[in-house]
Amino acid sequence: MNIKKKKENLLMIGMFSLLIAFILGRFESQYPIIDFLEGMFTGISIVMNLSFLVRFRLERGMDDQIADA
């Protein structure tokens, strides 16, 4: 049960990071820190969403193997 909650947290962090990156991307500023933060949140989003997908796939694969046995 704890793994399921942890998996959902990865997805939430990834989605919020993507949302923050989109919001920061809407602002055309002259400050390079905004571009840095946008890139950082985009990177966090990619990593968190991919790790969610990998964990979801592995868990689903284990469930399929148990059902086949």
C-alpha positions in Angstrom: 0.0 0.0 0.0 2.9 2.4 0.8 4.4 1.8 -2.7 1.0 2.7 -4.3 0.9 6.0 -2.4 4.6 6.7 -3.3 3.8 6.1 -6.9 0.9 8.5 -6.8 3.1 11.1 -5.2 5.6 10.8 -8.1 2.8 11.5 -10.5 1.5 14.5 -8.5 5.0 16.0 -8.2 5.6 15.5 -12.0 2.3 17.2 -12.9 2.7 20.1 -10.6 6.3 20.6 -11.8 5.0 20.7 -15.4 2.3 23.2 -14.4 4.8 25.5 -12.8 7.1 25.2 -15.9 4.2 26.2 -18.2 3.3 29.1 -15.9 6.9 30.3 -15.9 7.1 29.9 -19.6 4.2 32.3 -20.1 6.3 35.1 -18.7 8.7 36.6 -21.1 11.2 38.2 -18.8 14.8 39.5 -19.1 15.9 37.5 -16.1 17.8 34.3 -16.8 16.7 32.9 -13.5 13.2 32.5 -14.9 14.5 30.4 -17.8 16.6 28.3 -15.4 13.6 27.6 -13.2 11.5 26.8 -16.2 14.1 24.3 -17.3 14.6 22.8 -13.9 10.8 22.3 -13.4 10.5 20.7 -16.8 13.4 18.4 -16.0 11.8 17.4 -12.7 8.5 16.8 -14.4 10.1 14.5 -17.0 12.0 12.5 -14.4 9.0 12.1 -12.1 6.5 11.2 -14.8 8.9 8.7 -16.4 9.6 7.1 -13.0 5.9 6.8 -12.4 5.4 5.1 -15.8 8.2 2.7 -15.2 7.0 1.7 -11.7 3.4 1.4 -13.0 4.6 -0.8 -15.8 6.7 -3.0 -13.5 3.8 -3.4 -11.0 1.4 -4.2 -13.8 3.8 -6.7 -15.3 4.1 -8.4 -11.9 0.3 -8.6 -11.6 0.0 -10.1 -15.0 2.7 -12.7 -14.2 0.8 -13.7 -11.0 -2.5 -14.0 -12.8 -0.9 -16.2 -15.5 0.6 -18.6 -13.0 
